[in-house]
Amino acid sequence: MTAALATVTFSATAAQAADCSSGYVGLTYDDGPNPSNTTNL
């Protein structure tokens, strides 16, 4: 059996307020997926 290791580097930027003056807001979600939640969502 062999094992593999990986290094993952994330870079993040500061959160900023969005301009919602046009009246639209986009929402996202990440449920996993989970069989008991995905169908309900």
C-alpha positions as CSV (number, residue, x, y, z in Angstrom):
1,M,0.0,0.0,0.0
2,T,1.3,3.5,-0.8
3,A,0.3,6.8,0.8
4,A,0.2,10.2,-0.9
5,L,0.4,13.5,0.8
6,A,-0.7,16.8,-0.7
7,T,-0.2,20.4,0.4
8,V,-3.0,22.7,-0.3
9,T,-2.6,26.4,0.0
10,F,-5.6,28.8,0.3
11,S,-5.5,32.5,-0.1
12,A,-8.3,34.6,1.3
13,T,-9.2,38.2,0.8
14,A,-11.2,40.4,3.1
15,A,-14.9,40.2,2.8
16,Q,-16.6,43.3,1.2
17,A,-20.1,44.5,1.2
18,A,-21.9,44.0,-2.2
19,D,-23.7,46.8,-4.0
20,C,-27.3,45.6,-3.9
21,S,-28.8,48.9,-5.2
22,S,-30.3,47.1,-8.2
23,G,-32.5,45.1,-5.9
24,Y,-31.0,41.7,-6.5
25,V,-29.1,39.5,-4.1
26,G,-27.6,36.1,-4.9
27,L,-27.6,33.4,-2.2
28,T,-25.7,30.1,-2.3
29,Y,-25.6,27.1,0.0
30,D,-23.5,24.0,0.3
31,D,-25.3,21.1,1.9
32,G,-22.6,18.5,1.4
33,P,-24.4,16.9,-0.5
34,N,-26.4,14.9,2.0
35,P,-29.2,12.6,0.8
36,S,-31.6,13.7,3.6
37,N,-31.1,17.4,3.0
38,T,-30.4,17.8,-0.7
39,T,-33.9,16.8,-1.8
40,N,-35.5,19.2,0.8
41,L,-33.5,22.1,-0.3
